[in-house]
Amino acid sequence: MDTIASLFSFITWPVSWVIVQFHKVYGAIFGPDTGWAWGLSIVSLVILIRICLIPLFVKQIKATRAMQTLQPEMKKIQERYKNDRQRQSEEMMKLYKESGTNPLSSCLPILAQSPFFFALYHVLAGIASGKKIGVIDADLLESARNAHIFGAPLAAKFFSSDSQVSALHASLTDVRIVTAIMIVLMSASQFYTQRQLMTKNVDTTVKTPFMQQQKMLMYVFPIMFAVLGVNFPVGVLIYWLTTNVWTMGQQMYVIHNNPTPGSKAQAAYLERLTKHVTQHGKIRRRSEKAIVKAIVAKGRDRNEFERKFVNALNKAGLAAQADGTVTKSVAQAAAQTEDGAAAGTDTATAAARRQQPKRQSKSQRQSGGTKTGDSPSLEKSDAPQDAKPAAAKQPQKSGSGTRSKAQSGQRKGGPQRPKSPSKK
C-alpha cells in the first residue's frame, strides 16, 4: 500500500494544503488538537472532492442512459447468438464501439478519486511515522498525532502493534473497536449502494454484461474494503466511509428523480407522477418535463410502465405533448363541447314543452269549450267506447279461409259494395 501511495505523491501537497485550511477553521471551533477538528477536515476534503466530481457523475449517468437505449439491440444479439458466447461478446463490443458507449463508465467516479485517496493515505502514514509531508510542519504533525476519534488516533490501524499505539497515547483495544466498526459500516454502505442499483434502477428484462458487472461489484467491493480496511489508518477509514455515504445519498436522489427506463424505480416514479398530474393537470419541474418528453418521443417503443403512464393520462382526459407538457386531450374537449350542446338542447326542449298548449278531446273541440286542468287520461275517457267499426263485429264467412276483408272487396266501414253477378 505504501508503494502504491508513493506513486501519487505529486498530489500529496495539494491534499495536505486543503486539510490544513479546513483544520484552521474547525480548530478555532473545537480546538486545534482535537479529533473533531482533524476528522471534520477529512470529511470536508471528501465533500469538496465529490462536488468537483459531480460533472463526471453526470457523465456517468448519461453513459448509463445510453446503455439503456441499446437494450433492444442487445436483446436481438443475445437471441441471434444464444448458442455462441464468443460471437455474442464480439457483437456486443462492436455495438458499444459504434454507439460510443462504455460499460465500464460506472467505475469512473471511483477511478477519478483514487489519486486523492492514496495521497491522503500517504499523508496519514507520514503522520503515523512522524514525517513531515506537504505543508504539514512539525507543529501540525504533533497536533495530528495527538488527535483521537473516539479514543483512536487518526494514524492508527487495526493491525498496529501495541508499541505503535502506545506511542500515539492510545489503547490497542479502543483502536481495534473503532476500526472494526468503521470497516463494517464502510462495507455495508458499499453493499447497500450496489444492491440499490441492482434491485431498483436496472432494467431486468434484458441480461447484459453491464448487469453482470454491477452484480459482481455488489459483492466484490464490500469484500475488498473489508480485507483492505484492516490496513487503513483511522483517517483513511473516515475518508472512505464519508465518500460511501455520499455516493449512497447521491444515488438515492438519482433513483428517486431520474430512474432508469424499465426499472422498478421508474414504475414507482411514473406512479407518483401520474397521481400528481391527474390531480393538478400540469407538470411541476423541468426534469419531469424531460422524462415525459422522452416517453412521448419513444412512440411504440415504450416499455410497460411508460404505456401504463400514457394510458392513465388518457383515462383522465389528458394528453402528453412532444415538449413534455400535459394538456387536455382532444376527445375530452369534444366531449365537453357535446355535453354543453346537449345541455342547451335539453333546456330549449324543456322550455318548448312548457310553452306547448294542452291537447283537447274531440268532444271539447266540437263544443268549442276548453277545460283547463283536465289530465290526458280524462281526455281519452271522453271518447265513446263503442266507436269500433261495425264491420269488425261481422263474422267471417265459412270457406273464405284466411282471406281478409280487404281481399274480399269489403270496405272497413260504411255501406258495403254489392257483389257483381257471376258469369255463367
C-alpha positions in Angstrom: 0.0 0.0 0.0 2.9 2.4 0.8 4.4 1.7 -2.6 1.1 2.5 -4.4 0.6 5.6 -2.3 4.1 6.9 -3.3 3.0 6.8 -6.9 0.5 9.6 -6.2 2.9 11.7 -4.1 2.5 14.5 -6.6 -1.0 15.1 -5.2 0.2 15.0 -1.6 1.0 18.7 -1.4 -2.5 19.9 -2.6 -4.3 17.4 -0.4 -2.3 18.3 2.7 -2.9 22.0 2.0 -6.6 21.5 1.8 -6.7 19.6 5.1 -4.7 22.3 6.8 -7.1 25.0 5.6 -10.1 23.2 6.9 -8.2 22.4 10.2 -7.7 26.1 10.8 -11.5 26.7 10.6 -12.5 23.7 12.7 -9.6 24.2 15.1 -10.9 27.6 16.0 -14.2 26.0 17.0 -13.3 22.6 18.6 -9.6 23.2 19.4 -6.6 22.6 17.2 -5.5 19.3 18.8 -9.0 17.6 19.0 -10.1 14.7 16.9 -13.2 16.6 15.7 -11.0 19.3 14.1 -8.9 16.8 12.2 -11.8 14.4 11.5 -14.1 17.1 10.1 -11.2 18.4 8.0 -11.0 15.0 6.3 -14.8 14.9 5.9 -14.7 18.3 4.3 -12.0 17.2 2.0 -14.2 14.3 0.8 -17.2 16.7 0.2 -15.0 19.1 -1.8 -13.7 16.3 -3.9 -17.1 14.8 -4.6 -18.5 18.2 -5.5 -15.7 18.6 -8.1 -16.6 15.1 -9.4 -20.3 16.0 -10.0 -19.7 16.7 -13.7 -18.1 13.3 -14.0 -21.0 11.8 -12.2 -23.5 13.4 -14.6 -21.4 12.0 -17.5 -21.7 8.6 -15.9 -25.5 8.9 -15.7 -25.6 9.9 -19.4 -23.4 6.9 -20.3 -25.7 4.6 -18.3 -28.8 6.0 -20.1 -27.0 5.4 -23.5 -26.5 1.8 -22.4 -30.2 1.6 -21.7 -31.1 2.8 -25.3 -29.1 -0.2 -26.6 -31.1 -2.7 -24.7 -33.3 -3.7 -27.7 -30.2 -4.3 -29.9 -28.5 -6.2 -27.1 -31.6 -8.4 -26.8 -31.5 -9.2 -30.6 -27.8 -10.1 -30.4 -28.5 -12.4 -27.5 -31.3 -14.2 -29.3 -29.3 -14.4 -32.5 -26.2 -15.8 -31.0 -27.6 -17.5 -27.9 -25.6 -20.7 -28.6 -22.3 -18.9 -29.4 -21.0 -16.9 -26.4 -17.8 -15.8 -28.1 -19.7 -14.4 -31.2 -22.2 -12.7 -28.8 -19.4 -11.0 -26.9 -17.8 -9.8 -30.2 -21.1 -8.4 -31.4 -21.7 -6.6 -28.1 -18.3 -5.0 -28.2 -18.9 -3.9 -31.8 -22.2 -2.4 -30.7 -20.5 -0.5 -27.9 -17.9 0.9 -30.3 -20.5 2.0 -32.9 -22.7 3.8 -30.3 -19.8 5.3 -28.4 -20.8 3.8 -25.1 -18.7 2.1 -22.5 -20.0 -0.5 -20.0 -17.2 0.4 -17.6 -18.4 4.0 -17.2 -19.9 3.2 -13.8 -16.3 2.9 -12.4 -15.3 6.5 -13.5 -16.0 8.2 -10.1 -14.1 5.6 -8.2 -11.1 5.8 -10.6 -11.1 9.6 -10.5 -10.9 9.9 -6.7 -8.4 7.1 -6.3 -5.4 9.5 -6.6 -6.8 11.6 -3.7 -7.4 8.5 -1.7 -3.8 7.3 -2.0 -2.5 10.8 -1.4 -4.4 11.0 1.9 -3.1 7.6 2.8 0.4 8.8 2.2 -0.2 11.9 4.4 -1.6 9.9 7.3 1.1 7.3 7.0 3.7 10.1 7.4 1.8 11.4 10.4 2.0 7.9 12.0 5.7 7.6 11.3 6.4 11.2 12.4 7.4 12.5 9.0 6.6 16.0 7.7 4.6 15.7 4.4 3.4 18.5 2.2 2.5 21.7 4.1 2.2 19.8 7.4 5.1 21.2 9.6 6.3 20.0 13.0 3.6 21.7 15.0 0.8 20.4 12.8 2.4 17.0 12.8 2.4 16.9 16.6 -1.2 18.2 16.7 -2.4 15.5 14.3 -0.6 12.7 16.3 -2.4 13.8 19.5 -5.9 13.9 17.8 -8.2 10.9 18.6 -11.5 9.8 17.2 -13.5 8.1 20.0 -10.1 7.1 21.6 -8.4 6.0 18.3 -5.6 8.1 16.8 -6.0 9.2 13.2 -2.9 7.4 12.1 -3.6 4.1 14.0 -4.5 0.9 12.1 -6.3 -2.3 13.1 -3.1 -4.3 13.0 -0.9 -1.7 14.6 1.3 -3.1 17.3 0.9 -2.3 21.0 4.0 -0.2 21.0 2.9 1.9 18.0 -0.5 2.6 19.6 1.2 3.5 22.9 3.5 5.9 21.2 0.3 7.7 19.9 -1.1 7.8 23.5 -4.0 5.4 22.9 -5.2 1.9 23.7 -5.0 -1.0 21.3 -8.5 -2.2 22.3 -10.0 1.2 21.5 -8.2 1.3 18.2 -9.5 -2.1 17.1 -13.1 -1.5 18.2 -13.2 1.8 16.4 -11.6 0.5 13.2 -13.8 -2.6 13.2 -17.0 -0.6 13.4 -15.8 1.7 10.6 -14.9 -1.2 8.4 -18.3 -2.8 8.9 -20.1 0.5 8.2 -17.9 1.1 5.1 -18.6 -2.3 3.7 -22.3 -2.2 4.5 -22.8 1.2 2.9 -20.9 0.0 -0.3 -23.0 -3.2 -0.5 -26.3 -1.3 0.0 -25.4 1.2 -2.7 -24.7 -1.5 -5.2 -27.8 -3.5 -4.2 -30.0 -0.5 -4.5 -28.7 0.0 -8.0 -29.3 -3.7 -9.0 -32.7 -4.1 -7.4 -34.3 -0.8 -8.2 -32.6 1.0 -11.0 -31.8 -1.7 -13.6 -33.9 -2.9 -16.5 -34.2 -6.6 -15.7 -35.9 -7.5 -19.0 -32.6 -7.8 -20.8 -29.4 -9.5 -19.5 -26.3 -7.6 -20.5 -22.7 -7.6 -19.5 -23.4 -4.3 -17.7 -25.7 -6.0 -15.3 -23.3 -8.8 -14.7 -20.6 -6.3 -14.0 -22.8 -4.4 -11.5 -23.8 -7.7 -9.8 -20.1 -8.7 -9.5 -19.2 -5.3 -8.0 -22.0 -5.6 -5.5 -20.1 -8.5 -3.8 -16.5 -7.7 -4.7 -16.3 -4.1 -3.4 -17.6 -4.9 0.2 -15.2 -7.9 0.5 -12.3 -5.9 -0.9 -12.9 -3.0 1.5 -13.3 -5.4 4.5 -10.0 -7.1 3.6 -8.0 -3.9 2.9 -9.7 -1.9 5.6 -7.6 -3.5 8.3 -4.6 -1.9 6.7 -6.1 1.6 6.5 -5.4 4.3 9.1 -8.5 5.6 11.0 -8.3 8.9 9.0 -8.5 6.9 5.7 -11.5 4.9 7.1 -13.2 8.2 7.8 -12.5 9.4 4.3 -13.8 6.2 2.6 -16.9 5.9 4.9 -17.8 9.5 4.1 -17.4 9.0 0.4 -19.6 5.8 0.6 -22.3 7.7 2.4 -22.2 10.5 -0.1 -22.4 8.0 -3.0 -25.4 6.3 -1.4 -27.3 9.5 -0.9 -26.4 10.8 -4.4 -27.6 7.5 -5.9 -30.9 7.6 -3.9 -31.6 11.0 -5.2 -31.0 10.0 -8.8 -33.1 6.8 -8.5 -35.9 8.8 -7.0 -35.9 11.6 -9.5 -34.4 10.2 -12.7 -34.8 6.4 -12.7 -33.6 4.0 -15.4 -36.3 3.2 -18.0 -37.8 -0.2 -17.4 -36.7 -0.4 -13.8 -38.8 -0.7 -10.6 -37.8 2.8 -9.7 -39.3 4.1 -13.0 -42.6 2.3 -12.2 -42.7 4.0 -8.8 -41.7 7.3 -10.2 -44.3 7.3 -13.0 -47.0 6.2 -10.5 -46.2 9.3 -8.4 -46.1 11.5 -11.5 -49.4 10.1 -12.7 -51.1 10.9 -9.3 -49.8 14.5 -9.3 -50.6 15.2 -13.0 -54.2 13.9 -12.7 -54.8 16.0 -9.6 -53.2 19.2 -10.8 -53.3 18.8 -14.6 -49.7 20.0 -15.2 -46.0 19.1 -14.8 -44.1 20.5 -11.9 -40.4 20.5 -12.7 -38.1 20.7 -15.7 -36.7 17.2 -15.0 -40.3 15.8 -15.2 -40.9 17.5 -18.5 -37.7 16.0 -19.8 -38.9 12.5 -18.8 -42.3 13.0 -20.3 -40.7 14.3 -23.5 -38.6 11.2 -23.8 -41.6 9.0 -23.2 -43.6 10.7 -26.0 -40.6 10.5 -28.4 -40.4 6.7 -28.0 -43.8 6.1 -29.6 -44.4 2.4 -29.9 -41.1 1.6 -28.3 -42.4 2.5 -24.8 -42.0 -0.1 -22.1 -44.8 -1.4 -19.9 -44.6 1.3 -17.3 -44.5 4.1 -19.8 -47.5 2.7 -21.7 -49.4 2.5 -18.4 -48.5 6.1 -17.7 -49.8 7.3 -21.1 -53.0 5.3 -20.7 -53.6 6.7 -17.2 -53.3 10.2 -18.6 -55.7 9.4 -21.4 -58.3 8.0 -19.0 -58.0 11.2 -17.0 -58.7 13.2 -20.2 -55.1 14.4 -20.6 -52.5 14.0 -23.3 -48.7 14.2 -23.1 -47.2 16.6 -25.6 -43.9 16.4 -27.5 -42.4 19.3 -25.4 -43.0 17.4 -22.2 -46.1 19.3 -21.1 -49.6 17.9 -20.4 -52.8 19.3 -21.9 -56.5 18.3 -22.1 -57.0 15.7 -24.8 -59.0 16.5 -28.0 -61.5 13.8 -27.1 -62.2 15.3 -23.7 -62.6 18.8 -25.2 -65.0 17.5 -27.8 -67.0 15.6 -25.2 -67.3 18.7 -23.1 -68.5 20.7 -26.1 -71.1 17.9 -26.9 -72.2 17.9 -23.3 -72.7 21.6 -23.4 -74.6 21.5 -26.7 -76.7 18.6 -25.4 -77.5 20.5 -22.2 -78.5 23.6 -24.2 -80.8 21.4 -26.4 -82.4 19.8 -23.4 -83.1 23.2 -21.9 -84.6 24.5 -25.1 -86.8 21.4 -25.5 -88.0 21.6 -21.9 -88.9 25.3 -22.4 -90.8 24.4 -25.6 -92.7 21.7 -23.8 -93.7 24.1 -21.0 -95.0 26.6 -23.6 -96.9 24.0 -25.7 -100.7 24.1 -25.0 -102.6 21.1 -23.7 -104.3 18.8 -26.1 -108.1 18.8 -26.3 -110.5 15.9 -26.7 -112.9 15.5 -29.7 -115.9 16.5 -27.6 -114.1 19.6 -26.4 -113.2 20.7 -29.9 -116.8 20.1 -31.2 -118.4 22.0 -28.3 -115.7 24.7 -28.6 -115.2 24.7 -24.9 -111.8 24.5 -23.3 -111.4 22.8 -20.0 -108.4 23.7 -18.1 -106.7 21.3 -15.7 -108.0 18.2 -17.4 -105.5 15.4 -17.5 -104.7 13.3 -20.6 -106.4 10.3 -19.0 -109.6 12.2 -18.7 -109.4 13.4 -22.3 -109.0 9.9 -23.5 -112.0 8.8 -21.4 -114.3 11.3 -23.2 -114.1 9.4 -26.5 -117.0 6.9 -27.0 -116.2 3.3 -26.1 -118.4 1.8 -28.8 -116.5 3.5 -31.7 -115.4 0.3 -33.2 -116.3 -0.3 -36.9 -119.4 -2.3 -37.5 -117.5 -4.4 -39.9 -115.3 -5.6 -37.2 -118.3 -7.2 -35.4 -119.4 -9.2 -38.5 -118.4 -12.8 -38.5 -116.4 -14.2 -41.4 -118.0 -16.4 -43.9 -117.1 -20.1 -43.9 -115.0 -21.2 -46.7 -113.3 -17.9 -47.2 -110.2 -19.3 -45.4 -107.8 -16.7 -44.3 -108.8 -14.1 -46.8 -109.1 -10.7 -45.2 -111.9 -8.2 -45.6 -109.8 -6.1 -47.9 -109.2 -9.1 -50.2 -112.9 -9.9 -50.4 -113.7 -6.4 -51.6 -115.4 -5.2 -48.5 -114.9 -1.9 -47.0 -113.8 -1.4 -43.4 -116.7 0.9 -42.6 -119.9 2.3 -44.1 -122.2 0.7 -46.7 -120.8 -2.4 -48.4 -120.3 -2.6 -52.2 -122.7 -5.1 -53.9 -121.1 -8.2 -55.3 -121.0 -8.5 -59.1 -123.0 -11.3 -60.7 -121.1 -14.3 -61.6 -120.7 -15.2 -65.2 -122.2 -18.4 -66.3 
